[in-house]
Amino acid sequence: MKTRTSPTGDTVSLVYSVRLPLSSRTVNYVAGLIRAHRKTIRSRWRKLDAGRIAVIALAHLRNDERLADLAGGNAVSASTVRRWVLEVIDLLAARSPRLDRALAKVAKDSGCVVLLDGTLIRTRRRTGRANRKNYSGKHKAHGLLFLALTDAKGRLLWISSARRGACSEITAARYEKLCARLRELRLGAVADLGFVGLDDGDQEQPAVITGFKASGGKRLSSPKKVVNRLVSSLRAPVEHGFANLKTFRILTKVRMHPRHATALVRALLVLTHHQVAR
C-alpha cells in the first residue's frame, strides 16, 4: 500500500483576500519596530520586507489565521511565519507597561482609583500531570489566568503575568503584591466579589474596595444591595477594557505553548493602546 504525502485534489493553491480590521498607523508602528530590530541585530535579509511581515503577524494575531495558510499565501514556510510572529510578539511585549510605572502614572495624573479584574484565557488541554494545573473549576475549562488594571474610563493600564487556570484571582493578586503597591501610592482599586478578602489591612481605608457576599444562607440587607449595585456600576468600564483586548481572535483559544502566553497578552495590550488611542 502506497503512502500519499501530498495533498489530495488539485495541486494548485488558491489564495483569497481577507480584510484586516486594523489601522494603517498600527501596521506602520509594527513595521517600524521590525526595521529597528533588524538594524540592531544586523540582519542580512528577509524573504519579505518589514511591512509585509507586519501584516502577516497582525493577521495571525487579529484574525487567528493559521500559520500554514499565511505561509502558503506568501510563498514561505510555516516555521518562518511562526518565527516572524514570535519576533513581533517579543518586540511588542517589551513595550508593555510595568505595574509600578502604570500605577505611578495614574498617581501623577491626579487619579485616585483604578479598576481591577481577572479573566481566563482559554488554552488547549494539556496531557499528563500538567493537565489539572490549567483547569479552572470556576469556568469549567482549561486556561491561564490574567489580572488587569484599567483607569476609570476602561483603558487598560497593565496586564499581569500568566497564572495557571486553577489559581484564584486573590492568589494571583497576592503574587503581584497589589495591596502594598496601591497603598504606597495612596491609590484604591475597585473589584468584584472574586476579590473579597484580598485586602486584610486597614478596614477603614481599604486599598481594594469590593461589594458584600451573602453568607450562611442569609440574604443581604437592602443597604448592602445598594452598595453592590454602586460597586458594579463603578467597575463596569473594566469589562470594556477586556472586550477591546479580546477583539484579537487569537485569544479565543491560545494554541501556542503556554510559555509564550504572557508575552502574547502584553503584546496585544500594546496593540490595543494604539487602536483605542487613534
N, C-alpha and C positions, 0 to 999 in steps of 0.2 A: 504494500500500500504506500503510495507516494504522499509525502507531507507537503502541503501547499503553504508557503510562507508569504506569498504576495497577496494583496487584497483581491477579493472576489469582484467580479463585474468588470467594468471598463477601467483601464489604467489611466484614463485622462482625469486629472484633478480639476474639480470645479471650484471656482473662487467666487465668493459673493461679498458684497459690501454691507457693513453694519455701522450704524450711527454711534459715535462715541459722545455721550452727553456731558462733555467737559469743555471748559472754556479754553480758548487759544492761549490765554495767559497762563493757565496751569500747565499746558503742554510745553510752552516755551520755558517755563520755570524748570521743569524736569529735564528738558533737553540741555539747559544751561548747566545744571548740576552734572550731567553726564560729560559734557565737554570739559568742565573744570577738573573732574576726576580723571579723565583720560589724559589731560595735560599734566596732572600731578604725578600719575604713575608712569608717564611717558609711554603710553600705549601706542603701538606701531600703527595698526589699522584695524578696522572692524568691517564686517561684511556689509553693514548698513550704517548710514550716518546717524548722528545723535538724535535728530528729530524723529526718524523712523523708529529707532529703538524706544524712544519715549512713548510714542503712540502704541507700540506693541505692548510695552509693560503696563501702560494705563488701560489698555483694552482688557488685559488679563485681570487687573485689579477692579476695574469698574464693572465690566460685563461678565466676569468669570469665564472668559473664553478659554477653551482648553489649549494647553501648550502645543499639542500636536497639530491642532487646527491652525494656530497662529504660525507655526513653523512651516506648514505646507503652503500657506498663502504667501509666504515671504522667502521661499526657497532657502531655508536654513533648517538646522536640526532642532528637535525638541529640547535637547540638552543645552543648545546655545540660547534658546529663548528662556529656559529656566535660569541660566546664569545671568542673563540680562535683567530678568525680573528681580532676582535676589540682590543684584547690584543696585538697582533703583530703590528697593526697599531699604537697604542699609544706608544709602545716601539720604533718604528722606527721614528715616528714624533718627539719624544723628542730629537732626534739627528739631526734634520734638522737645518741648519744654520740660524741664525737670520740676519736681514737686516744690522744692524750696523757692525756685525762681518764679514759678507760677503764682504761689501764694504771696511772695514779695511784691509782684506786680499788682495784684489785687489791693494789697495794703497801700501801695504807693498811689494808686488811682482813687484813693479815698473810699474803697469798698470795705464793707464790714461782714458780708455774708457770702458764702459760696454754697452751691448745691452739690450734694454727694449722692451717688447711686452706684449700683453694680449691675453688670449684665453678664450673661453666659454666651460665649461664642461657641457654637457647636463645632465639633470635630468628628473625624471618623472614629469608629470604635476600634480600640487597640486590643491586641492579643496578649495573653499571658497575664502576669501579675499587674502590669500597668493598666489593665482594663478597668478595674474598680476605682482606681485613683481619680480618673477623669469622669466618673459617673456622678451626675448631680441628682440626688434624691429629690430635690425641690422641683427641678424641671423635668425629671424622668428622661434624661438624655445625657450623652457624653459631650463634654465640652471643657472649656477653660474659662475661669472667672476673671473679670477685669473690673476694677473700680475706676470711676471717672469723677472729676470735679468740673463744674461749669459755673459761670457767673449768673447773676440774677436773670439775664436775658436768654440763657440756654446756650451760650457759646462755650464750646469745650475748651478747658484750660489745661487739663492734664489727664493722662491715662496711666494706670499702674502697670506693673509687670504682670505676666500671666500667672495665675494660681490654678492648681488642679480643680476640676469641677466639684469634687467632694468637699472643698474648703468653703466655709461660710463667709459671708460678707464681713462680719465682725472680725473674724480671724485675719482676713486679708487686710482690713484697715489697721489692725494692731501690728501687723508686719511692717506697714508703712509708717507707724508712729504718728498717725494723723492728729490725734488729740493734742499731743505735745507740740507739734508744729503749728497747729492752729492757735493754741494759747500763746506761743512765743510771739506771734504777730498780732495777737488780740483780734483774731477773726473767729467767726462762728460758721457752722455748717448745718444746713437743713437736710434731713434724710428721712427715709421711710421707716416703717416699723421693723424692717430687717436689721436695723442698726440699734434697736433698743438694748441698752446695757453696755454700749460701747464706751461711753464717757462715764467713768466711775470716779471722777474728781469732784470739783466743787459743784454741788447741785444747784446753788443759787445763780451761778454764772456758768452754765454748761457750754462746752465747746461744740457739742453736737446736739442739735435740737430734733427730737422725734415726737411722734404722737403717743397715744396711750393704747396699750393692749388689754383686751379683756382676759381675765384670768379666773381660774376656779369656777368656771361656769357662770360667772356673774356678768351681767350686762354693764356696759359703760353708762355713766351718768350723762345727762344732757350737756353740761359744760365740757366734759371730756370729748364728746362727739363734735362739739363746735370747734374745739382745739384741733382735732384730727382733720376736719374739713379745711381749716385755715392752713395747717401744715401741708396738706395735699395741694391746695391752690398755690402755695409758695414754691413747692418743689416741682410743679408741673413742667416748667421750661426745661428741666434736665432731660425729660423724655424726648424733647425736640432735638437736643444735642445728640442723643443716641440715634435718633431717626436720621439725622444728617450723616452720621458716621456709617450707618448701615445701608445707605444708598449704594455703597460699594458692594456689589453682589458676591464678591469673594468671601465675605463674612457670613453668607448663608450657611455654608459648611466649609470649614478650613480643611483642605486636603493635603496641604504641605506638612512637613514634620513640625510637631509642636514646639521645637526649639526656635523656630522662626516666628512664632505667633506674636511674641512681644514686639519684635521689630516691625512685623506686618501692621499691627493695630496702631502703633505710634506713627508709622509712615502714613497711614490713612488719616490720622489726626492732622498731620501737616497739610495733606491734600484738601481735607475738609476746611481748614482755615482759609486756604486760597479760594475755594469755591464759594464759601459763605461770605467772605470779605469782598468779593468782586462787585 
